[in-house]
């Protein structure tokens, strides 16, 4: 079995990586100018901290989970605690930065909960945030503001100031991701919607709904080589509905067809579509249409 190290502290990660001891036990900040060749930890690792990096890689690789980040242009990478990471023999093509901040640093602050809403910490394959020069400038300005506090003696205001700037980085990144979805809506999002629908249709054509059960968002995301969070974000941006919404719409459409075009009872239709119980099918149908299955059949 492949060895995966776990680091409870950022100091431990620095020691294993050959970096200088961080100036703060719960925060680490480095620019790629300081790191000519960058490898972190020992082989693959997990940690009790977040990582945010802005970089353009010339060689080496960054793995998050089982997938490799796309390095074709300058990009932001976001990694959350206890996710498997590998950063090996990375050389940077230009200036960048790397920040680690321990989850304990967020304790008692609004960011402790707010950071969980940012879906980009879940992203996996080819889903790094590709930033424009203007966006890079904004992120660098915020980095330097945090770095200024990090490099000076800490006082009663330091943590609040650092976290306010970190909050701004996260909010700007959220804006930039939404811009990325819009910019790629024709080439990426539109294709994703079409591919999603084809895979969903194929799932039923192959009879997998009867042998395996209802299609899951995880299954469809894996078929598209996307994370579940990213898939739902793309579909929401393009269509206003999440991946699960689209699955439910497909199921109800098929159910309506069977209710109108056959004399099968509700239980038969539920099991034919892959539902584990007629009651779950009935609840979903009523939620989506305002009618029970029999009520829908009666008004047509």
JOZISUL-V896258 format. One line per field, one symbol per residue. burial: b if it has 16 or more other ideal C-beta (glycine too) atoms within 10 Angstrom, else e. A space follows every 50 residues. Layout:
burial = ???
This chain:
burial = eeeeeebebbbebbeebebeebebebbbbbbbeebeebbbbeebbbbbbb bbbbbbbeeeebebbebebebeebbbbbbbeebebbbeebebeeebbbbb bbbebbeebebeeebeebbbbbbbbbbbbbbeeebbebbbebbebbbebb eeeeeeeebeebbebbbbbbebbeebbeebbeebbeeebeebbeebeebb eebbeeeebeeeebbebebbbebbebbbbbbbbbbbbbbeebbeebbbeb bbebbbebbeeeeeebeebbebbbbeebeebbebbeebeebebeebbeee
